[in-house]
Every structure is written in structure tokens, then in C-alpha cells.
Amino acid sequence: AEAARGDGAGPAGPLRRAGFTTAAALAAALADESDRRGRDAFGRLTDPDPDRYAWAWLAATVHLAAAERELIRSSWTAPAVG
């Protein structure tokens, strides 16, 4: 959420411009969800239910792992000769 504060672009803008639209959407959702949970005067979460944040984190993590596997796989695959 810290990276997404300020101008509001965060990591989603460069990802979207590079064509990684799903990664951009997941990064934006994770930033939005982490920023949604406010804190009281003592720093405690006002909405202690972690489920929505956990789902956003899990979705981003699964997508990142799949993208990494695909990049590794494609680096070991010989280019097709036409």
C-alpha cells in the first residue's frame, strides 16, 4: 500500500504499460485492500477480518509464481524455426 500512495499509480501503471494487465490488476487490488483497513488512535486495525487481504495477497502470489515458472520454461524452450 505504501508504494501505491501518493500519485495513486503505484506498481500497477508500469505493469499495465508493459502489457501485464493481470499483474497490474492484482497489484492494484492488493494495494487497495491493504489501504482499506483503517486504524484507530492506538494503531489497532478497525476491521480485524483479514480474509479479503489474504485473498488479494494469495492471488498476487499465485500469479507471480505462475509468471516466474513460465518465464523459466520459455527461457529453456528452443525458438520455433519456420
C-alpha angles and dihedrals in degrees: 000000000000093000091050095053122094112033091018095234098101117159094325096077098060091041092052092047090051090054097255095126097158092049089048092051092048093048091050092048091050092048092047093049095047090049093046095070107085128200132227126231090280095051095255119139112259090206105041094180104113097186100099092046091047091052092049091048092047093049091051092047094049092048092048092050092049092048091050092050091049093049091051092046093049092049090058096045117095113236115256115254113217 
